[in-house]
């Protein structure tokens, strides 16, 4: 797409940060941070010709740049079109439980309300690569319309990954392949003809968010965008932080935030997590769209779901935590849960909601077992890490009703996955359906992906930003 077309679509014109700009930033940061870490950053930046994310994360933090972009993976190119014909059936235009909308009927000019089922999950996989025959079908509930799957630590959080290439997406491709197989295998068994397609998949270091929708719903999803915020090393690198996805379904704006917050169970670590939350909410920003009418900030959207390894702990000595755990005194543990207390007293994430927790703490387990770490004898100098509900799903805004909130028993890592199912209300202007013939993407450029782990048996496309340093 030509440059002037990008500007017409109001995509942020993020100036490329060259290596000399990065050198200046590094020199400024030397007074505050470890020289060896920063020297390692310089070595990586000079040695590689690939697109690397960390200079942009540094620049975005230092210069307070807007971070929204259209650089993400999806199932279809920008020139794909969908025409809603007069013969379109009910399940071709709305959720599987919605009434038939005939484009020839005389519509009321006011918005109708449709309801869609949203599946959301989060899983810290501890840097463990999924094996090729991994099956997530039992984890992913059937009969939902939208699936949002968030992962943390899909790669080990070592320096080469934190400072490496943005396009090193082999592992994210594996996860997307597994998700596709799980979703569409269930469809085949249920004799449903509606396939699922990936509308957005975005990775920042170890954080991955992947959003899938029914193929019949996809034409009604517009203005997809992503925004990455790093909160890790130097307060801006991507070993901690968030990847946020936004789009509009019909007339309703959705935002999904996949986060990995600061770890630690010591005094003061909770404040670091609260600070990460504030950074994510303040620094996440999306394009305003061609008509400048799209929400820019997370909380400006109508329906918002935040999921991830939020790392909030139980404010009790480790011995007391384990004693209450042995006694199955869940209320006693939850009363001391940092996130629950923060939500109730408004100290963090004021106005957000969380469903009732009726499942065991999700962290920290011994590998491939049901035994919490520290419950067996280990080295004397080994960190014990008391059990905690680190992995959470919360939401903001009206029009979301939660029906399921539970954990799974997949044992790939030291965390257990958590999932939730919502009903989301969506406003629809039926008049817009008549004569519908519109591209799904308004401004993206794609290039075909070729990899051993294809996300799809059909063509996959990588949406590339104009600047190599635009997130």
C-alpha positions in Angstrom: 0.0 0.0 0.0 1.3 3.5 -0.9 2.5 5.8 1.9 -0.3 8.3 1.3 -2.9 5.5 1.8 -1.4 4.7 5.1 -1.7 8.3 6.2 -5.3 8.4 5.0 -6.2 5.5 7.2 -4.8 7.4 10.2 -2.1 4.8 11.0 0.4 6.4 13.4 3.5 7.6 11.6 6.0 6.2 14.0 9.5 7.3 13.0 12.0 4.5 12.8 14.6 4.5 15.6 18.0 3.8 14.2 20.9 2.3 16.1 22.5 5.7 16.8 19.3 6.8 18.6 19.4 3.6 20.6 23.1 4.2 21.5 22.1 7.6 22.9 19.3 6.1 25.0 21.7 3.4 26.2 24.3 6.0 27.3 21.6 7.9 29.2 20.4 4.8 30.9 23.9 3.7 32.0 23.8 5.9 35.1 20.7 4.1 36.3 21.2 0.5 35.2 23.7 -2.3 35.1 26.4 -1.6 32.5 26.7 -5.3 31.5 23.0 -5.6 30.6 23.1 -2.4 28.5 26.3 -3.5 26.8 24.6 -6.8 25.9 21.8 -4.7 24.4 24.2 -2.8 22.2 25.8 -6.0 21.0 22.5 -7.5 20.0 21.4 -4.3 18.2 24.6 -4.0 16.2 24.9 -7.7 15.4 21.5 -8.3 13.9 19.8 -7.0 10.8 16.4 -8.4 11.9 13.5 -6.3 13.2 14.0 -6.1 17.0 11.3 -4.9 19.3 13.2 -3.6 22.3 14.5 -0.3 20.8 10.9 0.6 20.0 9.8 -0.3 23.5 12.6 1.9 24.9 11.7 4.8 22.6 8.0 4.5 23.2 8.7 4.8 27.0 11.2 7.6 26.8 9.5 9.7 24.1 5.9 8.7 25.2 5.1 7.6 21.7 1.7 6.2 20.8 2.0 2.5 20.4 -1.0 1.2 18.3 -0.3 -0.5 15.0 -1.4 -3.1 12.6 1.6 -5.3 12.7 0.1 -8.7 13.6 -0.6 -12.2 12.2 -4.1 -13.0 10.8 -5.8 -15.5 8.5 -6.6 -13.3 5.5 -5.2 -10.4 3.4 -6.5 -6.9 3.2 -8.1 -7.4 -0.2 -10.5 -10.1 1.1 -14.1 -9.1 0.8 -17.3 -10.5 2.2 -20.7 -9.9 0.6 -23.8 -10.5 2.7 -26.3 -11.7 0.3 -30.1 -11.6 0.5 -30.1 -15.4 1.0 -27.7 -15.2 4.0 -29.0 -17.4 6.8 -29.2 -16.5 10.5 -26.0 -18.2 11.5 -24.2 -16.5 8.7 -24.7 -13.0 10.2 -25.0 -13.4 13.9 -24.2 -15.6 16.9 -25.3 -19.2 16.7 -28.2 -18.5 19.0 -29.4 -15.3 17.4 -32.5 -14.7 15.3 -32.5 -14.4 11.5 -31.6 -11.0 10.1 -32.9 -10.6 6.5 -31.3 -7.6 4.8 -34.6 -7.0 2.9 -36.7 -6.3 6.0 -37.5 -2.8 7.0 -35.3 -2.0 9.9 -35.7 0.1 13.0 -33.0 2.8 12.9 -32.2 2.2 16.5 -29.5 -0.4 17.5 -30.5 -4.0 18.1 -28.6 -6.0 20.7 -27.1 -9.4 19.9 -25.4 -11.7 22.3 -22.2 -13.6 21.6 -20.3 -16.1 23.7 -16.7 -15.3 24.5 -14.2 -17.8 25.6 -11.1 -16.3 27.3 -8.1 -18.2 28.8 -4.7 -17.5 30.1 -1.7 -19.8 30.7 1.9 -19.3 31.7 3.7 -22.1 29.9 7.0 -21.5 31.6 9.1 -21.3 28.5 8.2 -24.9 27.6 7.7 -25.5 23.9 4.5 -27.4 23.0 5.0 -30.9 21.6 3.7 -31.5 18.1 0.9 -33.9 19.2 -0.4 -31.6 22.0 -4.2 -31.6 22.1 -6.1 -28.7 23.7 -9.6 -29.8 22.6 -10.6 -30.7 26.1 -9.5 -27.3 27.4 -11.4 -25.2 24.8 -15.1 -25.2 25.4 -17.3 -25.6 22.3 -20.2 -23.5 21.1 -18.6 -20.1 21.7 -18.4 -17.4 19.0 -15.1 -15.7 20.0 -12.0 -17.3 21.5 -9.3 -15.2 23.1 -6.3 -17.2 24.2 -3.4 -15.5 26.1 -0.1 -17.1 26.9 2.9 -15.9 29.0 6.5 -17.2 28.7 6.0 -19.0 25.4 9.8 -18.6 25.2 12.3 -18.6 28.1 12.8 -15.1 29.4 16.6 -15.0 28.7 18.5 -12.1 27.2 18.6 -13.5 23.7 14.8 -13.7 23.6 14.1 -10.4 25.4 16.5 -8.6 23.1 16.0 -10.7 20.0 14.0 -10.4 16.7 10.4 -9.4 16.8 9.7 -11.8 13.9 11.1 -14.9 15.6 7.6 -16.4 15.8 8.2 -20.1 15.3 6.8 -20.9 18.8 3.7 -18.6 18.3 3.1 -20.4 15.0 3.1 -23.7 16.9 0.5 -22.5 19.4 -1.7 -21.1 16.7 -1.6 -24.4 14.8 -2.6 -26.2 18.0 -5.4 -23.8 18.6 -6.7 -24.1 15.1 -6.7 -27.8 15.2 -8.5 -27.9 18.6 -11.2 -25.4 17.5 -12.0 -26.8 14.0 -11.7 -30.5 15.1 -14.6 -29.8 17.5 -16.5 -28.2 14.7 -16.1 -31.3 12.5 -17.4 -33.6 15.3 -20.4 -31.4 16.0 -21.2 -31.3 12.2 -21.1 -27.5 12.4 -20.0 -26.0 9.0 -18.8 -22.7 10.6 -15.0 -22.8 10.8 -12.9 -20.6 13.0 -10.4 -18.0 11.7 -7.6 -16.1 13.4 -8.4 -12.4 13.3 -5.3 -11.2 15.4 -2.3 -13.0 16.8 0.5 -10.9 18.3 3.6 -11.8 20.3 5.9 -9.6 22.4 8.8 -11.7 23.7 7.0 -14.3 25.8 3.5 -12.8 25.7 1.2 -14.1 23.0 -2.5 -13.3 22.4 -4.4 -15.1 19.8 -8.0 -14.2 18.9 -10.3 -16.4 16.8 -13.9 -16.0 15.6 -16.5 -17.9 13.7 -16.1 -17.4 9.9 -19.6 -16.1 9.7 -18.9 -13.4 12.3 -15.6 -12.3 10.8 -17.1 -9.9 8.2 -18.6 -7.8 11.0 -15.3 -7.3 12.8 -13.6 -4.0 11.8 -10.5 -1.9 12.7 -8.3 -4.6 14.4 -5.2 -3.2 16.0 -2.6 -4.1 18.6 -0.6 -2.2 21.2 2.4 -3.5 23.1 3.7 -2.1 26.4 6.9 -3.3 27.9 7.3 -3.0 31.7 10.3 -5.3 32.3 14.0 -4.4 32.3 14.5 -0.6 32.5 10.7 -0.3 33.0 10.2 -0.8 29.2 11.4 -4.1 27.9 9.1 -6.9 26.9 9.9 -9.6 29.4 7.0 -8.1 31.4 4.1 -6.0 30.2 1.1 -6.4 28.0 -0.1 -7.1 24.4 -3.5 -5.6 23.8 -5.9 -6.2 20.9 -8.9 -4.1 19.9 -11.5 -4.3 17.2 -15.1 -3.4 16.7 -17.9 -6.0 16.3 -20.8 -4.3 14.6 -21.2 -1.1 16.7 -19.4 -2.3 19.9 -15.7 -1.8 20.7 -13.8 -4.7 22.3 -10.4 -4.7 23.9 -8.5 -7.8 25.2 -5.4 -7.3 27.2 -2.9 -10.1 27.8 -0.5 -9.2 30.6 2.5 -10.6 32.5 3.1 -8.4 35.6 6.1 -8.1 37.9 6.8 -11.3 39.9 7.8 -11.8 43.5 6.3 -12.5 46.9 8.4 -10.1 49.0 7.2 -6.9 50.7 7.0 -4.2 48.0 6.5 -6.5 45.0 2.8 -5.8 45.0 3.5 -2.1 44.4 5.6 -3.1 41.3 2.6 -5.0 40.0 0.2 -2.1 40.7 2.7 0.2 38.9 2.7 -2.2 35.9 -1.1 -2.0 35.7 -1.0 1.8 35.8 1.7 1.8 33.0 -0.4 -0.5 30.8 -3.5 1.5 31.2 -1.8 4.8 30.6 0.6 3.8 27.8 -1.6 1.5 25.7 -2.9 3.4 22.7 -4.6 2.5 19.5 -5.1 4.3 16.1 -8.2 6.5 16.0 -9.3 5.1 12.6 -10.0 6.8 9.3 -12.9 8.8 10.8 -11.2 9.6 14.0 -14.1 7.9 15.9 -12.4 4.9 17.4 -11.4 4.6 21.1 -7.7 5.1 21.8 -7.3 3.9 25.4 -8.2 0.6 26.9 -10.9 1.9 29.1 -12.5 3.8 26.3 -13.8 0.5 24.8 -17.2 -0.9 25.5 -16.2 -4.4 26.5 -12.7 -5.0 28.1 -11.3 -8.3 29.3 -7.8 -8.4 31.0 -6.2 -11.8 31.4 -2.8 -13.1 32.2 -0.2 -14.0 34.8 -0.9 -11.1 37.0 1.4 -12.5 39.7 -0.6 -11.3 42.7 0.2 -13.3 45.8 -1.4 -14.2 49.2 -0.3 -11.7 51.9 0.6 -14.3 54.5 3.8 -16.0 55.7 4.5 -19.1 53.6 3.9 -21.4 56.5 0.4 -20.0 57.1 -0.4 -20.1 53.4 0.4 -23.8 53.2 -1.4 -24.6 56.4 -4.6 -23.0 55.1 -4.1 -24.8 51.9 -3.8 -28.1 53.7 -7.0 -27.3 55.6 -8.8 -26.3 52.4 -9.7 -22.9 54.0 -10.2 -21.1 50.7 -12.0 -18.2 52.3 -9.1 -17.6 54.6 -6.7 -17.6 51.7 -8.9 -15.4 49.5 -9.2 -12.8 52.2 -5.5 -12.3 51.9 -5.3 -12.4 48.1 -3.7 -9.1 47.0 -5.7 -8.7 43.8 -9.0 -9.4 45.5 -8.3 -6.9 48.2 -7.1 -4.3 45.7 -10.3 -4.7 43.6 -12.5 -4.4 46.7 -10.9 -1.3 48.2 -10.1 0.4 44.9 -6.4 0.5 45.3 -5.8 -1.1 41.9 -8.0 -1.6 38.9 -10.9 0.4 40.3 -14.1 -0.4 38.6 -13.0 -3.8 37.3 -14.7 -7.1 38.2 -13.7 -10.6 38.8 -15.9 -13.7 39.1 -15.9 -15.9 42.3 -12.8 -18.0 42.6 -13.8 -21.6 43.3 -10.6 -23.3 42.1 -7.2 -24.2 43.7 -4.3 -21.8 43.5 -2.7 -22.0 40.0 0.9 -21.5 41.0 3.5 -23.0 41.7 3.6 -26.7 40.8 6.4 -29.2 40.5 6.8 -30.1 36.8 4.3 -32.7 35.5 2.7 -33.2 38.9 -0.1 -32.1 41.2 2.3 -31.2 44.0 2.9 -27.6 44.9 6.5 -26.5 44.7 8.2 -26.5 48.1 6.0 -29.3 49.5 8.8 -31.7 48.8 12.4 -31.5 50.1 14.8 -29.6 47.9 18.0 -27.7 48.2 18.3 -25.5 51.3 18.9 -22.4 49.2 16.0 -23.1 46.8 13.2 -20.5 46.7 10.0 -22.0 48.0 7.4 -19.8 46.4 4.1 -20.2 48.3 1.0 -21.2 46.3 -1.0 -18.3 44.9 -3.8 -17.4 42.4 -1.3 -15.8 40.0 -3.4 -16.4 36.8 -6.5 -14.3 36.6 -9.2 -13.0 34.2 -11.1 -9.8 35.0 -13.3 -7.5 33.0 -14.4 -3.9 32.8 -17.6 -2.3 31.4 -21.2 -3.2 31.1 -22.6 -5.8 28.7 -20.4 -8.7 29.9 -21.9 -11.5 32.0 -19.5 -14.3 33.2 -20.9 -17.8 33.3 -17.7 -19.9 33.9 -14.5 -19.2 35.8 -12.3 -22.1 36.4 -8.9 -23.7 36.0 -7.6 -26.6 33.9 -5.3 -29.4 34.7 -2.8 -29.2 31.9 0.6 -29.9 33.3 3.1 -28.5 30.8 4.4 -25.9 33.2 4.4 -24.8 36.8 1.2 -22.9 36.2 -2.3 -24.2 35.6 -4.4 -22.5 32.9 -7.5 -20.5 33.8 -10.5 -19.9 31.6 -13.7 -17.9 31.6 -16.8 -17.8 29.4 -18.8 -14.6 29.0 -21.9 -13.5 27.2 -21.2 -10.2 25.5 -23.9 -7.8 24.3 -23.2 -6.2 21.0 -25.0 -3.3 19.4 -26.1 -3.7 15.8 -27.5 -1.2 13.3 -29.3 -3.5 10.9 -29.4 -0.9 8.2 -25.7 -1.3 7.8 -26.2 -4.9 6.7 -28.0 -4.0 3.5 -25.7 -3.9 0.5 -22.7 -4.9 2.7 -19.6 -5.3 0.6 -16.5 -4.2 2.6 -12.9 -5.2 3.2 -12.2 -6.6 6.7 -9.0 -4.7 7.0 -8.9 -1.1 6.0 -5.2 -0.4 5.8 -2.9 -3.4 6.4 -0.3 -4.9 4.1 0.4 -8.6 4.2 3.1 -10.9 3.1 2.7 -14.7 3.0 4.3 -16.7 5.8 6.2 -19.8 5.1 7.0 -22.0 8.0 7.1 -25.6 9.1 4.3 -25.0 11.5 1.8 -23.3 9.3 -1.0 -21.6 11.2 -3.4 -22.7 8.5 -3.6 -25.2 5.7 -4.5 -22.2 3.6 -2.5 -19.0 3.1 -1.4 -17.2 6.2 -0.5 -13.6 6.1 1.7 -11.4 8.2 0.6 -7.8 8.5 3.7 -5.7 8.4 4.0 -2.1 9.6 5.5 0.6 7.5 8.3 1.3 9.9 10.4 -1.5 11.2 10.2 0.1 14.7 6.4 0.6 14.8 4.7 -1.7 17.2 
